[in-house]
Amino acid sequence: MYSLPAYAFIAQDFTTQAALYTHHQYIAGFIMTGAFAHGAIFFIRDYNPEQNEDNVLARMLDHKEAIISHLSWASLFLGFHTLGLYVHNDVMLAFGTP
């Protein structure tokens, strides 16, 4: 938003930037909710395992436990390291060191 603003003074108005960000996050959330709902309906109603035997989707479903496990570990890793950075910055600020 800073390098190439769509409107002339949008880069200097934080309230407008925050409102636009929130607005687009809501839109993205609604679109993702619809996409996940349609995907779930497809898996319940239209997915046939015999028809999709060597398909990429079938291979992904065969390994879904490993995929979910790895995504869980990656999310935990990122979350704990982000928390560590926050704690580190708070401690540095509390002790008055730059």
C-alpha positions as YAML, in Angstrom:
chain: A
units: angstrom
residues:
- id: 1
  name: MET
  ca: [0.00, 0.00, 0.00]
- id: 2
  name: TYR
  ca: [2.93, 2.32, 0.53]
- id: 3
  name: SER
  ca: [4.84, 1.99, -2.73]
- id: 4
  name: LEU
  ca: [1.98, 2.26, -5.22]
- id: 5
  name: PRO
  ca: [-1.18, 3.57, -3.58]
- id: 6
  name: ALA
  ca: [-4.44, 3.27, -5.47]
- id: 7
  name: TYR
  ca: [-5.58, 6.70, -4.30]
- id: 8
  name: ALA
  ca: [-3.52, 9.81, -3.79]
- id: 9
  name: PHE
  ca: [-3.27, 10.04, 0.01]
- id: 10
  name: ILE
  ca: [-4.23, 6.55, 1.13]
- id: 11
  name: ALA
  ca: [-0.64, 5.79, 2.20]
- id: 12
  name: GLN
  ca: [-0.84, 8.51, 4.87]
- id: 13
  name: ASP
  ca: [-4.22, 7.59, 6.35]
- id: 14
  name: PHE
  ca: [-3.87, 4.69, 8.77]
- id: 15
  name: THR
  ca: [-7.58, 4.44, 9.53]
- id: 16
  name: THR
  ca: [-8.44, 3.98, 5.87]
- id: 17
  name: GLN
  ca: [-5.69, 1.40, 5.46]
- id: 18
  name: ALA
  ca: [-6.91, -0.55, 8.48]
- id: 19
  name: ALA
  ca: [-10.50, -0.41, 7.25]
- id: 20
  name: LEU
  ca: [-9.52, -1.62, 3.77]
- id: 21
  name: TYR
  ca: [-7.43, -4.43, 5.22]
- id: 22
  name: THR
  ca: [-10.28, -5.55, 7.50]
- id: 23
  name: HIS
  ca: [-12.78, -5.29, 4.64]
- id: 24
  name: HIS
  ca: [-10.68, -7.48, 2.37]
- id: 25
  name: GLN
  ca: [-10.01, -9.98, 5.16]
- id: 26
  name: TYR
  ca: [-13.75, -10.36, 5.66]
- id: 27
  name: ILE
  ca: [-14.26, -10.89, 1.92]
- id: 28
  name: ALA
  ca: [-11.46, -13.47, 1.82]
- id: 29
  name: GLY
  ca: [-12.95, -15.25, 4.83]
- id: 30
  name: PHE
  ca: [-16.36, -15.48, 3.20]
- id: 31
  name: ILE
  ca: [-14.86, -16.76, -0.06]
- id: 32
  name: MET
  ca: [-12.77, -19.37, 1.78]
- id: 33
  name: THR
  ca: [-15.80, -20.49, 3.80]
- id: 34
  name: GLY
  ca: [-17.75, -21.00, 0.58]
- id: 35
  name: ALA
  ca: [-14.86, -22.86, -1.04]
- id: 36
  name: PHE
  ca: [-14.46, -25.19, 1.94]
- id: 37
  name: ALA
  ca: [-18.20, -25.84, 2.05]
- id: 38
  name: HIS
  ca: [-18.26, -26.70, -1.65]
- id: 39
  name: GLY
  ca: [-15.24, -28.96, -1.22]
- id: 40
  name: ALA
  ca: [-16.94, -30.79, 1.65]
- id: 41
  name: ILE
  ca: [-20.12, -31.20, -0.40]
- id: 42
  name: PHE
  ca: [-18.03, -32.63, -3.24]
- id: 43
  name: PHE
  ca: [-16.34, -35.15, -0.95]
- id: 44
  name: ILE
  ca: [-19.64, -36.25, 0.58]
- id: 45
  name: ARG
  ca: [-21.76, -36.40, -2.56]
- id: 46
  name: ASP
  ca: [-19.65, -36.74, -5.71]
- id: 47
  name: TYR
  ca: [-16.29, -38.31, -4.81]
- id: 48
  name: ASN
  ca: [-15.89, -41.87, -6.03]
- id: 49
  name: PRO
  ca: [-12.67, -43.62, -4.83]
- id: 50
  name: GLU
  ca: [-12.83, -46.32, -7.54]
- id: 51
  name: GLN
  ca: [-13.00, -43.71, -10.28]
- id: 52
  name: ASN
  ca: [-10.08, -41.68, -8.90]
- id: 53
  name: GLU
  ca: [-7.66, -44.49, -8.08]
- id: 54
  name: ASP
  ca: [-4.33, -43.02, -9.25]
- id: 55
  name: ASN
  ca: [-5.43, -39.42, -9.07]
- id: 56
  name: VAL
  ca: [-3.47, -36.74, -7.22]
- id: 57
  name: LEU
  ca: [-6.50, -36.18, -5.01]
- id: 58
  name: ALA
  ca: [-6.64, -39.87, -4.08]
- id: 59
  name: ARG
  ca: [-2.94, -39.90, -3.23]
- id: 60
  name: MET
  ca: [-3.41, -36.80, -1.11]
- id: 61
  name: LEU
  ca: [-6.33, -38.44, 0.71]
- id: 62
  name: ASP
  ca: [-4.23, -41.57, 1.28]
- id: 63
  name: HIS
  ca: [-1.58, -39.45, 3.01]
- id: 64
  name: LYS
  ca: [-3.87, -37.02, 4.80]
- id: 65
  name: GLU
  ca: [-2.68, -38.05, 8.27]
- id: 66
  name: ALA
  ca: [0.95, -37.29, 7.41]
- id: 67
  name: ILE
  ca: [-0.02, -34.01, 5.72]
- id: 68
  name: ILE
  ca: [-2.09, -32.87, 8.72]
- id: 69
  name: SER
  ca: [0.69, -33.92, 11.10]
- id: 70
  name: HIS
  ca: [3.34, -31.96, 9.20]
- id: 71
  name: LEU
  ca: [1.10, -28.90, 8.92]
- id: 72
  name: SER
  ca: [0.43, -29.10, 12.65]
- id: 73
  name: TRP
  ca: [4.14, -29.25, 13.45]
- id: 74
  name: ALA
  ca: [4.89, -26.35, 11.09]
- id: 75
  name: SER
  ca: [2.13, -24.25, 12.66]
- id: 76
  name: LEU
  ca: [3.34, -25.02, 16.18]
- id: 77
  name: PHE
  ca: [6.93, -24.21, 15.17]
- id: 78
  name: LEU
  ca: [5.95, -20.85, 13.71]
- id: 79
  name: GLY
  ca: [3.65, -20.04, 16.62]
- id: 80
  name: PHE
  ca: [6.21, -20.81, 19.32]
- id: 81
  name: HIS
  ca: [8.94, -18.89, 17.54]
- id: 82
  name: THR
  ca: [6.65, -15.89, 17.08]
- id: 83
  name: LEU
  ca: [5.79, -16.03, 20.77]
- id: 84
  name: GLY
  ca: [9.50, -16.25, 21.55]
- id: 85
  name: LEU
  ca: [10.16, -13.10, 19.53]
- id: 86
  name: TYR
  ca: [7.38, -11.26, 21.35]
- id: 87
  name: VAL
  ca: [8.71, -12.35, 24.75]
- id: 88
  name: HIS
  ca: [12.25, -11.41, 23.75]
- id: 89
  name: ASN
  ca: [11.18, -7.95, 22.60]
- id: 90
  name: ASP
  ca: [9.14, -7.39, 25.78]
- id: 91
  name: VAL
  ca: [12.09, -8.41, 27.97]
- id: 92
  name: MET
  ca: [14.47, -6.16, 26.04]
- id: 93
  name: LEU
  ca: [12.06, -3.26, 26.39]
- id: 94
  name: ALA
  ca: [11.52, -3.94, 30.11]
- id: 95
  name: PHE
  ca: [15.27, -3.96, 30.80]
- id: 96
  name: GLY
  ca: [15.79, -0.83, 28.73]
- id: 97
  name: THR
  ca: [18.26, -2.36, 26.28]
- id: 98
  name: PRO
  ca: [17.98, -1.49, 22.60]
...
